[in-house]
């Protein structure tokens, strides 16, 4: 017989209740009718308050006689967040811990005349299964497909770590233009026919092929895929695609693909969507990929967990180089070591054949809430060893939190590293990113380093002609990324850079920037309906195939200055600007084009470049449009301080924290004030106090910037400034 796969989409009853299995079966008829994929947090996991439902829920379904046909029957669950138990006819058959990987359960021998399948899924807080502490919503549910797989008695392995049953390892000789392709299979038969590139071998388990004049998987330009097929005498057959390519990293020259320099420049992606949570369809995944291709990115960091197989397939097909990782994140759990190993083993087993994957990520910001001790180091050593034992062809990496000291021993464990840096947003100034990488590269010239996260939140409703850190304007996000793009372009040794994030995403604990439950660092809004201005900056830098010009500030219509800046992002070398039909300027350059025009009333603005154009309308008002301002108190502080008369011979809030602390009297005043504020911040304040790197970073910030970012009111800032103005430098 042939293998058959039946997708169980319809017929499910959902019970939002942590009840025993017997009760769930008895109550199933009362449950809500749902179709898969499904999450119970599609709404409450995205609306803020950090109060989304975390607990045990049930999915119950009767299996038809037709669905249960076949010699051997397996249940395949492609995503159950975070812990799942499978019950058939009241008997528990399996438990799986890990919300992002595939697992299978054999139902053969357990089937009756009438069969009731029940799956409990749990996403509650615990100390064993990752993730538990992170800045994103931990959706619960059967949010990917659930299938029944029917196979003959002689069949390929299905149970062990959700294996595809076939593993393909291509080794390319670039000089000879050949590839040696090793195909391994796992099955319970005596022999197997394996076919690659039109050649078939009959072997016990493993076959080796040579491909002459090999067609390389060559990134976005030519992502060529081969197919390997394995067939048993019983008729059971499996197939997988693979690509022949060579990845390499150099500490001075960055990333190489197939022997040539290939700078990895791209974005990170969470797998959720406004109104749907993480229960995405193939069409949703494909729509995301279309946006990635429009942007021109050639790499993705798939954060912070194993993504859907269909999305790795899309990356294979589109030539996107991928960083794949497990959700070992933020806080090490002593009881979670085995879970990190299990999730890594499943990730590599299930994703090994995807040519798009270049590196395995061991962890993300794991020292944010954990000390670098022997237990943490040993967990990472075990993960690193597991990766190399299972896959000697790929490198390992990790994403290091910005306050991690560059001489920390944890940096020596993976093959290469990347840092998550938010200078210019959470703390510090933009230029500190440049300084950080220069210092790291100078101190460790033989290490490969990358830039795994950077970003600034922006709500497209907020705007300013004088954007600054913390104002959530589209304009500040654009300035932030303009700086980072230049910083990256000047440092070719960065093996990969990943904007955080491609899309806004759910973080139910957040309540900031005018939105509840969202991280707004995306270049595109959560519902994918709006591309922020910063999106077009990267499109101008990375997409060289589609001529375009984009006028920034389309949503910033009402302005009150006499003269205003008009900014254009374009991938063309020359841009012309028209105001009310009159050409007012032509500029040649690269990516960013700035014009200044008098603002007299209402104006139609038009930007033109070779083969493309864009238009917008702006108008002048007598007063600032307050609907554009998120933090009106902060805006008033800025206006006051800019206009205030400050004695430069005395200290003021415009001095850096380090400069103020250099004076015992001034330092004692600000330290006492900061200690009072820290008493209200608990663990966060302790992390700052005990971290030398963070202290140094804060020392380079102005007192005004620190106070505004901390939410200080205008009167408190004025009072501190008056005190500091009484202390001579």
N, C-alpha and C positions, 0 to 999 in steps of 0.2 A: 504494500500500500504506500501511497504518497503521504508526505507530511501535510497536514491541514492546520491552518491557524484561524480561529474564530475570535473576533473582537467582541467583547461583552460591553457594549455601549448602553443598551437599553435594559429596562426591567429591574433596576436597582431600587431598593427602599433604604432611605437614610434615616438613622436614629441618632439624634444629638443628645445622647445620654450615656453616661458611664455605668452600664448595667452588666450583670453577668451574661455569658453567652446564651444560657437557656432563656433568660428574660428577653434578650434581643431577638431570639428566634420567635418567641411567643408574641412579641410586640411588633414584629416586622410589618404586618398588614397596616399598622397605624402610622408607619413611617412615611416621610415625604418621598415622593417619586423623584428620582434624579437620574440624569444621564452622566456618563463618564466621558472625559475627565471632569472632576469635581473637587472643589475645596469649600470648606465651611467658613472660610475667612475672607471670601472675596469682597465683602463689604466691611465687616468690623476690623479686618486686618489692615485697612487703608484709611480709616477715618480719624486716627489719632486717639490719644488717651491711654495707650498701652494697655488696653483692656479687652483685646480680642480673645475669643474663646480658645483656651488651651486645655485640652483634656482628651478623653476617649470618646470616639463616636463609632457607629456601626454602619456597615454597608451589607445588605442582605439581598440575596437573589436566588431564585430557583433555576437550576440547570435543566434544560430540556433533554429528552432522550437523544435527539439528533446531535446536540452539542457534546454529549458524553460518548459518542461513538469512537471506535478505534481500539487498537491493541493496548497502547500505553497512552495515558492522558496526563498532561501537566498543566498546571495553572501558572501563568506568567504575569507578574505584577511589575510594571515598569516605573512605578513611583508611588510610594505610600509614606506620607510624612507624618511623624518621624519614625515611629515604631509600629509594626503591624503584627497581628496574629491572624492566622488563617484557620477557619473551622469548617468542617464538612459534616453535615448531619449531626451536629452537636459534639463532634470530636475535634480537639485542637490538633492540627497537623504540623504547624510551623510557627516560628516567631522570627521576625527580622528587625534588626536595629540599624537604622540608617535610612533617611528619607529621600535619597536621590538616586539610588541604584536599582537595577533590576534584580528580582529574585524569583525563583520558581519552586513549585511544590508539586510532587507527584500525587495524583488522585487515584491512580490505578489501584484496584483492590479495596478501595474505600467506597466505591459507588454502590448505590441501591437503586431500586425501581424509581424512587423519587429522591431528588438530591437538592439539599438546601446549602448554598455556599454563604458563609458569613465571614466578613473581614473586619476586625476591629483596628482602628488607626488612632494613634495617640501622639499629640504634639506638646504634652505638658512639660513643665520644667523638671529636669532631673540632673543627676551627676554622672551619667554614663554615656549618653548618646549626644554627639555633636550635631549641630551647633546649639549652644545655650545662651551665650552672651555675644550679641553682635548688633550692628546698626541696620537690621532689616527684619521684616516680618517673617516668622516661622509658620508659614501656612500649614494647616492640617488637611488631610484628605487623600483620596485616590485621584491624584491630579494628573496622572498620565494613563495611558491605555492599560486595560487588563484583558489578557487573552487566554484562550484555551488552545493548547498545542497537542495535536493528536499525531502520534508517530507509530511505526511498526515496532515489533519487539526488538529488532536490530536497528539501533538508532544512534545518532550522535549525542554526546553528553549534553545535558540540559541543566543539571542541578548545581554543579560546583561554581559558586560565585557568579551565577548568572551568565556563564560562558556562552559565547557564540558557537563553540565547538570547533573553531578553526582559528589558527594564528598564522599570520603571514609576516615574514621578516625579509624585506629586500635590502641587500647590500650593494651599493652602486660603486662602480669603478669609473670615475669621470673621464680618465684618460682613455680607457679602452671603450668607453660608451656601452658598457655592459652592466647587467644587474644579476646577481645571484639571489634567487628567491627561494627561501625555505618555507615550506608549508607544513605545519603540524596540525594533526587532527586528534580528537578524542572521541571514541565510540566503543561499543561493546561487540563489534563484529571482528572478523578475521582479516579482512582486507578492505581497501577503499580505493576508488578511482579518483585521482586528483588531476584537475585540468587547469593549466595556466597558459595564456597566450596561444591557445590552439593546440597545445601539447598535453597529452594525458599519460599519467603514470599510475600503475596499479601497485600499491605498497601496503604495508601493515598499518603505519600511522603517519609517516613523514616522507615528503618528497622534496627534492632540490632541483630547481630549474635554472637555466641560464637564458636571459633575454639579451639578444644581440641588438645593437643600434637602439638601445632602450629609449623610450619616449618618457622624458622626465616629468614628474609633477613639479611644475615650475612656478608656483605661486599664483597670484591673481592673473598673470598674463597667459598662463597655459597650465591649468590644473588637470593634467591628464590622469585618468584612472584606468587601471587594469582590473580584471576580475579573476578571482580564484574560486573554483567550484570543487566540491567533494561529494561523491555519491557512493552509497553502500549498495550491495546486491539486493537488499530488501526494498530499495526504492527511496529510502530517506536521503534527502539531498540538502546541502546548505551551500551558500555562496557568500563571498564578501568582496568588497572592492579594496584595492590598495594602491598606493602610489610609490614610485621610485624617486627618491630625493635624498639629498645630503644636507643636514643642518650642522652648523658649526658656529662657535662664538670666539671672538678675539678680544682681549682686554683693552686693546687700543683702537681696533677698527670696528667693533660691534658684531652684528649678526651677519652670517653668510648663508646663502641658499645656493646649493649646487655649485659651490666654488666661487661665487661672486658676492660682492658686498650687497646686502639686501636689508637696509635699515628697517626694523619693525616699528611702525608708527600706527597706533590705533587706539582702541577704546576698550572699556570693560562693559560687561552686560550682566544684568540680573534677569532671571526668567519669569518676570511677572508683568501684568498689564492692568491698567485701570479698569475696575469693574469685573475683572475675571480672576484676579489673583494670579496664582501660578498654574491654573488649569488651562494651558494653552493648546490650541489646535495646530496642526501642521501649517495651516494658512497664516496663523499668527507668527510662527517661526519664520516662514518664508517672507512675510512682510518686513520683519526685522532685518533679515538678510538684505533685502532690497535697499533699505535705508543705509546699511553698512556699506554696500557697494556704491551708493550715491555719494556717501561721504568720501570714499576713496581709501578707507583704512585697509591695511594689509595684514593686520593682526588683531586678535581678540583675546582678552583675558576673561574666561568664563568663570565668573565669581558666584559664590564662594563654595562651589559644590559641583558635583557631576550634573551636567545638563542632559537634556533629552537626546537620544541617539539620532533623531531626525535632524537636530540642529548641528551635531558633529558632521552628519552627512552633507548638510548644506555648506559647511565650512570646507569639507573635502572638495565639493563640486565647484566652489567659488575661489579656491586657492587662498583661503584665509589661514594664516599661521596661528595656532591656538596654544594658550597656556591653560592647562587643565589642572584643577586642584580639588582637594577635599575640604570640608568645613571645619577643619581644626583651626579655631579662630578665637582671638581676643583673650580667652582665659583657659589655661591648662587645667584639666580636671584629673586628679589622681586616679579616679576610677574609670577614666575614659581612654586609657592607653590602648586597650585591645580594640576599642571601637575605631580609633584612628587607623590602626593596622587593617582592620576589616574593610573600612571604607576605601582605603588606598588599594588594597588587593582587588576589590570589586571594580574600582575605577580603571585600573590597568587591564584587568582581565577583559572587561567589556569594551574598552576603548582602544586597545592596542593597535588594531588594524587601521585606524583612521590616520591617513598620512598627514592631515592638518596639524596634529598634535606634535609640538616640538619639545615641550617641557612638562614635567610633573611637579605641581606645587605642593610643598610639604605642609605649609601653614600660612596663615594671614594674621599679621599684627598680634601674634600670640603673646608677646611681652607687654601688651597694653595693660593687662591686669594680672600679669604673672611674673614672678622673679625668674631671672636666668640662673637656675640651680641645676644640680646634677640630674634631677628627675626630668626636668624639661629637656635638657640636652640629650639624655638617653632616649627619650621618646622620639626626638628628631633623628638621632643616629639610627634607631630601629626603622623608622620610615624610609630614611635615605638608603639603608642597606636593602630593604624590601624592594624599593624601586629599581635598584641596580641589579638585583638578583632576578627579578621578573622581566626587566627590560634594560639590557646593557646598551641599547642603541640610543637612548634619550638622556638628556641632562635633567638634573633636579634643581629646583629653585625654591625660594620662599619670598613672601612680601613682608618686609620689615617695617615696623611702626616707626614714625618719624623721630620719636625720642630715644630709639635704641642706639646706644653708643656704637660707633663704627669699629671699635676694637673688641666688641663682645665676642666671646668664643662661639656663640651660636651661628655667627656668620661664616664660620669655617666648615660647617657641616654640609650644606648643599654645594653642588658644583658651581652655581652662579647665584647671584642675589639681585634683588630689586628693592627699592625703598618706596614707601608711601609717604609723600611729603605734602604738607598743606601750609607752607609759608605763604603769607599773603592772604590767608583766609582765617584759619582758626587762631593762629599765632604768628608773630613775626611779619617780616616784609618780603615782598616778592624776590628781591635780590638775594635773600638768604638761600634760596634754592640753588642759585648759581654757585654761591660760596660753598654750600654743602657738597655738591658733586666735585667741585675743584679740589676741596680738601680731601675727600675720599680717594679720588683718582691719584692725587699726588702722594698720599700715604700708602696706598695699595695699588700700584700701577700694574701688577700682575693679576689682579682680580677683575672678573667680569661683573659689571654693575649696570642696573637698569632703573627705570622710573615707573613703578607699578601702579601708583595712584596719584592723581593731582586733580584739583577741581575747586570750584566755588559755586555756592548755591545762587540760583537766579529764578525769581518769579517774573514771568513776562508782563505782569501788570505794573511792575515798579521800574521807574526810570529817573535818570538824573544827568544833567550836563556836567556835574562834578562828582562822578561816581567814586565811591571809596569802599574799602573793606567793610563787610557787615551790613551793607545797605540793601542786599538782595536784588539789586537792579540788574537788568540785562546788560547794561553798559559796563558795570564793574566786571561781570563774568567775562565779557568780551576782552576788556583790558587785561585781565588776569591771564587769559589764554594767549593773548598776543605776546605777553612777556614769556610765557612758558614755551611757546612755539619757537621763539628766537633762541631761548636758552638751550633747547633741545637741538636745534639746527647747528649750534656752535659746538656741540659735544658729540661727535660721531661715535665715540666709544660706548655710548649708551646702547646696550644690546636690544632693548625694547622699551617703548614708552606707551602707557595706557591711560587715556583720560578716564577719570572717574566722574561721570559715568556716561554711557551713551544715552540712556533714558532715565528720567526721574523714576524713582521706585518707592515701594511701600516700606516705611519704617514707622510702625504704629506708635512708637514712643516719642516721635518728634512732633513738635508744635512750634513752628518758626517760619519766618518769611511769608506770613500770610496764609499758610496752608497747614492742615492738620494731617499727621500721619504720612508725610512724604519727605524723602530726601530729594532736594531740588537741584542737585549738581548735574543733572542730565543736560546734554546738548539738545535733547528732544523731550517734549513733555510726556508725562506718564501714559496718556492716551494716544500718543504718537501723532497727534493732530497738528502740532506746531513745532517747527524747527527754530530754536533760539538763534540769535545772531552768531554766537560762538560756533554753532554748527557750520556755518558758511565760511568761517575763518579756516577751519580744517579742510573743508571741501576745496577751498581755493588753493591750499597748500598741497593737498594729496590727490585730488581728482583732476587729472590732466586730459581726460578724454571728452569731457562734456563742457564746452565753453559756457561760462555764466558770469554774471555780475549781480551782486546782492547789495542793496542799500540797507545799511544798518539803521535801527531806530524807527522802523515803520510804525511801531506801537507807541512811540514817543511823539505824539502829534502836537500836543499843546506845550509850547515853550515860551519863556518870558525874557530871554536875553536879546540884546541888540544884534549880536552876531552869534551864529551857531555853527557847530561843526557838522559836516556831512561826511560820513565814512562809507567807503565802498570796499567790499571784499570781492576779489575776482581772481580767476586763474589765467587771465589774459594780461599781456604786458603793458597795455595802454587803456586808460579809462577816460572818458569824456563826461563832464557833468553839465546838465542843462537845468536852468531855473526858469520856470514859466516860458519854456521854449527857447530861451537864449543860452547859447554856449558861454559858460563862465570860466571854464578851465579844462585843460587836458594834462593828465599826468602819466608818466611812464614809471613803472616800478614792479613790485612783486607782492602779491597777496593783499596788502593793505594800502588803500589810497585815501588820503584825507584832504578835504576841501573846507574852507571857511567862507560863509556867505552872510550878507546882512539879512536880518529877519525883519521884514517890514509889515507883513500881514499874513495872508494865506498864500502858500506857494506850492506849485506842482514841481517836484524834483524828478529828474530823469537821469539815470546813469546808463551810458552806452559803452560797450567794448566790442571787439570783433565778433560778429555773429550773435550778440545777445544784448539784453537791456533789462532795466528794472525801474519802477516808478513808485513814488510815494507822495503823500501830502503832509505838510506841516503848517502850523499857524502860530502866530505870536499872541500871547495874552498879557494882561497887565500884572497878573499875580501868578506865582507858581501853582500848578495843578496839584493839590494835595493828595489826590487819589494815586499819584505816582510815588508817594513817599511811604515806605513801610514804617520806619522808626522816626516819628516826627520829633521826639525828644532829642534823639541823636542829631537830627538835622539842625535843631535850634542851637545845640552845643557847638556845632561846626560854625554856624553863622556868627555866634557870639565870640568864639575864640579867634576867628580870623580877623574880627574887627577890633578886638580888645588891644589895649596898649600894654605891652609886656616889656619889662626891663630885662634886657639880655644879660646884664651883669649878675642877675640873681637867678635862682632855679625857678622853673615853671613846669607845668604839666606837658610842655612841648619837649622837654628833655627826656632822654631815655632812662629806663629804670636803672640801668647800670651806672649812668652818670650821676643820678640822684643818690644811689647807694654808696658812691665813692665819697660822699660827704657824710660823716657820722650823724650830724644833726638831721639833715634832710632824709637820710636813709632810715633813721629810727622812726620818723613820722610815717613814711610810706609803708614800712614793714608792719607797723602797728595797725595801720588802716587795712592792709592786705590780710593780716592775721584775723581781724574781725570778719572780713568777707569770707575767708577760708573756713571759718567755723560753721558757716552755713552751707558749705559745699561738700563736706564729708570726704568720701574716698577719693573723689577727683582731686581735691586740694592736697591730700596726702601724696597722690601720685606726682603732682607737680613739685611739692616740697622735697621729695626724696629723689628727684631725678636731676642730676647735674646738667645733662644736655638740655633739658627743658628750661632750667634756670638760666643757662647761658643765652638761650634763644629769647626768653622774655627780657633779659637784660639789654638786648638790642632794640627793643620796642619802646616807643614813646609812652610816657605815662598816660597821655590823653587817649592813645589808641587802646591801651590796656583797660582803662576805665570805661570807655565807650563799649568795648567788646564785652565787658563784664556787666553792662546794663546800668552803670551809675547814672544818677539823675544830674541835671544841669547844676543845681545848687551845690551838690556835693563836690562836683568838679571845680566849681568857682571857689568854694571854700578852701579846698586843697591848694589851688593855684595861689590864693591870697597868702596862705601860710608859706608856701615855697618861695614866693616873691620877697619874703622877709629874710631869706637866707642867702648871703653872698656866696658866689662860686669861688 
